[in-house]
Every structure is written in structure tokens, then in C-alpha cells.
Amino acid sequence: MNPSLFSPEGLAGLIFLILIAVTMFGAVVATCSKRLIRSVTGLAICFVGVAGLYYFLNSPFVAMMQLLIYVGAVCVTLAFAIMLAEPNEAKVARKITGLSGGLAALCGGAMAYALGYAAVHGEWMAAATKINDGSVKTIGVNLLTQYSMVFELVSIVLLVAIIGSLVLARQGRDEE
């Protein structure tokens, strides 16, 4: 028996699909836009969709952190991108062949087909009986016990990104 749209399961499925659509729309705008401002706006829309998915998956703290850190960091990314972007767009323009677009569409289509096939034909495990409440205490305990190495690696990657952006900003636009 399929749930109707007005049942809780049907409405949950509809909300999930809307959040996926928002995330995918933002990702497409971020990757396909030629203007820097539009790309960063698309990235922000994508991050908002991901935050909605986190909230939908019963993790409100992670959703809030997604909004505060990533969407907030988009503003910093925008500032760095504007500072580092070449003011003369004619220098940056290069010709893109039709082969690269066709190859990208072929790879994207193959990936979408593989994921769709796995989703439809894969065996889905039942959800665990213990549901994570998404509380700050649970996340803190997990970060400092089970996922401590991952937590430290992420901090190192962020440190390298900050140092790299400072090096690029120090070099300036005109030096080559």
C-alpha cells in the first residue's frame, strides 16, 4: 500500500524530495554560473538544502552548524573570491570545447544511473532502534571519543586552507 500525499509518510517524502531539489538546484547554479556572485549564491542555496536534510534526518544541531559555519563561510569565500578574482575577465576567458561538456554529461549521467540503480535494486537495512537525538552532548562525546581522529584531520585541512588563502591574498592580483 502506497502512502498518500496527505499522510505523514507521504508528506515526509515530499519534504525530502523538495530538500534534495533545493540542494541540487544550488549545486547546478554554483557549478554552471559564469558570474562569481551567482556561483557563491548557488553554493549558499546548496548548503541551505543540505542543512534542511540534516534537520530532516533528526540532527538539528548539525543543521544549525551547517547554516552558521558553511553559509556564514560563504560570505568569507565571496570576499576572498572577489579579492583574488582577475578584474579583467578577458585575460581569464578561454575556449571550452564541446568534448569536455559532452564528457561531463556522460560521466554525470553514468553516475546518476549507477546511484539510481543502487537505490532501486539495493537491499536497504532497517533503521537502528536507537535514534540519535542530535543533542550537543551526544555530538561532543562522539567527536571526542569515536571520531576524534576525523575531527583533528578536519581541523588540519581547515588550517591548510586558511594558510593557502593568506598566501594567495598576499601575492596580490598583478604578480605572476
C-alpha positions as CSV (number, residue, x, y, z in Angstrom):
1,M,0.0,0.0,0.0
2,N,1.5,3.3,-1.1
3,P,1.1,6.2,1.4
4,S,-1.0,9.1,0.2
5,L,0.4,12.6,-0.1
6,F,-1.6,13.8,2.9
7,S,-0.3,11.0,5.2
8,P,2.7,11.7,7.4
9,E,4.9,9.3,5.3
10,G,3.8,10.9,2.1
11,L,4.4,14.4,3.4
12,A,7.8,13.4,4.8
13,G,8.7,12.0,1.4
14,L,7.6,15.2,-0.3
15,I,9.6,17.4,2.0
16,F,12.7,15.1,1.5
17,L,12.3,15.5,-2.3
18,I,12.0,19.2,-2.1
19,L,15.1,19.5,0.1
20,I,17.0,17.3,-2.5
21,A,15.7,19.5,-5.3
22,V,16.9,22.7,-3.5
23,T,20.3,21.1,-2.9
24,M,20.7,20.0,-6.5
25,F,19.5,23.4,-7.8
26,G,22.0,25.2,-5.7
27,A,24.8,22.9,-6.8
28,V,23.9,23.3,-10.5
29,V,23.8,27.1,-10.2
30,A,27.1,27.1,-8.3
31,T,28.9,25.0,-10.9
32,C,27.3,26.3,-14.1
33,S,27.2,30.0,-13.5
34,K,29.7,32.3,-15.2
35,R,29.3,35.1,-12.7
36,L,31.1,34.8,-9.3
37,I,28.2,36.3,-7.3
38,R,25.8,33.8,-8.8
39,S,28.1,30.9,-8.1
40,V,28.5,31.8,-4.5
41,T,24.7,32.3,-4.1
42,G,24.2,28.9,-5.6
43,L,26.6,27.4,-3.2
44,A,24.7,29.1,-0.3
45,I,21.4,27.6,-1.6
46,C,23.1,24.2,-1.8
47,F,24.3,24.5,1.8
48,V,20.9,25.6,3.0
49,G,19.4,22.5,1.3
50,V,22.0,20.3,3.0
51,A,21.2,21.9,6.3
52,G,17.5,21.1,5.7
53,L,18.5,17.5,5.0
54,Y,20.4,17.3,8.3
55,Y,17.4,18.7,10.2
56,F,15.1,16.2,8.4
57,L,17.4,13.4,9.5
58,N,16.9,14.3,13.1
59,S,20.0,16.2,13.7
60,P,19.1,19.9,14.5
61,F,22.4,20.8,16.0
62,V,24.3,19.7,12.9
63,A,21.8,21.6,10.7
64,M,22.3,24.7,12.8
65,M,26.1,24.4,12.5
66,Q,25.7,23.8,8.7
67,L,23.9,27.1,8.5
68,L,26.2,29.0,10.8
69,I,29.5,27.7,9.6
70,Y,29.1,26.9,5.9
71,V,26.6,29.5,4.9
72,G,28.4,32.0,7.0
73,A,31.7,30.9,5.5
74,V,30.2,31.6,2.0
75,C,30.4,35.3,2.8
76,V,34.1,34.9,3.6
77,T,34.5,32.8,0.4
78,L,32.8,35.6,-1.5
79,A,35.2,38.2,0.0
80,F,38.3,36.1,-0.9
81,A,37.0,35.3,-4.3
82,I,36.3,39.0,-5.1
83,M,39.7,40.0,-3.8
84,L,41.5,37.2,-5.7
85,A,39.5,37.4,-8.9
86,E,41.0,38.8,-12.0
87,P,39.4,42.2,-12.6
88,N,39.9,41.9,-16.4
89,E,37.7,39.0,-17.5
90,A,39.2,38.9,-21.0
91,K,42.5,37.6,-19.5
92,V,40.7,34.7,-17.9
93,A,38.4,33.7,-20.8
94,R,39.4,30.5,-22.5
95,K,37.6,28.4,-25.0
96,I,35.9,25.2,-23.8
97,T,35.4,22.6,-26.4
98,G,32.2,20.6,-26.9
99,L,34.1,17.4,-26.0
100,S,34.6,18.5,-22.3
101,G,30.9,19.3,-21.9
102,G,29.8,16.0,-23.5
103,L,32.3,14.1,-21.4
104,A,31.0,15.8,-18.3
105,A,27.4,15.0,-19.2
106,L,28.3,11.4,-19.9
107,C,30.1,11.0,-16.6
108,G,27.3,12.7,-14.7
109,G,24.6,10.5,-16.5
110,A,26.6,7.3,-15.7
111,M,26.9,8.3,-12.0
112,A,23.2,9.2,-11.8
113,Y,22.3,5.9,-13.4
114,A,24.6,3.9,-11.0
115,L,23.2,5.7,-8.0
116,G,19.6,5.2,-9.1
117,Y,20.2,1.5,-9.9
118,A,21.8,1.0,-6.5
119,A,18.9,2.9,-4.8
120,V,16.2,0.8,-6.5
121,H,17.8,-2.6,-6.6
122,G,19.9,-2.4,-3.4
123,E,18.9,-4.1,-0.2
124,W,18.0,-1.5,2.4
125,M,18.7,-2.2,6.0
126,A,16.1,-1.4,8.7
127,A,16.8,1.7,10.7
128,A,18.5,1.2,14.0
129,T,16.3,1.0,17.1
130,K,18.4,3.6,18.9
131,I,17.8,7.0,17.3
132,N,20.4,9.7,17.8
133,D,18.7,12.7,19.4
134,G,21.2,15.1,17.8
135,S,22.0,16.8,21.1
136,V,25.1,18.8,21.7
137,K,26.2,16.4,24.4
138,T,25.9,13.3,22.1
139,I,27.8,15.0,19.3
140,G,30.5,16.3,21.7
141,V,31.0,12.8,23.2
142,N,31.2,11.2,19.8
143,L,33.6,13.9,18.4
144,L,36.0,13.4,21.4
145,T,35.8,9.6,21.6
146,Q,34.8,7.7,18.5
147,Y,35.5,10.4,15.8
148,S,38.5,12.2,17.4
149,M,40.9,11.4,14.6
150,V,38.5,12.7,11.9
151,F,37.8,15.8,14.0
152,E,41.6,16.5,14.1
153,L,42.1,15.8,10.4
154,V,39.3,18.3,9.5
155,S,40.9,20.9,11.7
156,I,44.3,20.4,9.9
157,V,42.6,20.7,6.5
158,L,40.9,23.9,7.5
159,L,44.2,25.3,8.8
160,V,45.9,24.4,5.5
161,A,43.1,26.2,3.6
162,I,43.4,29.3,5.7
163,I,47.2,29.4,5.2
164,G,46.8,28.8,1.5
165,S,44.3,31.7,1.2
166,L,46.5,34.0,3.1
167,V,49.5,33.1,0.8
168,L,47.3,33.8,-2.3
169,A,46.0,37.1,-0.9
170,R,49.5,38.2,0.0
171,Q,50.8,37.6,-3.5
172,G,48.2,40.1,-5.0
173,R,46.5,40.2,-8.3
174,D,49.2,41.7,-10.5
175,E,52.1,39.4,-9.6
176,E,52.6,36.4,-11.8
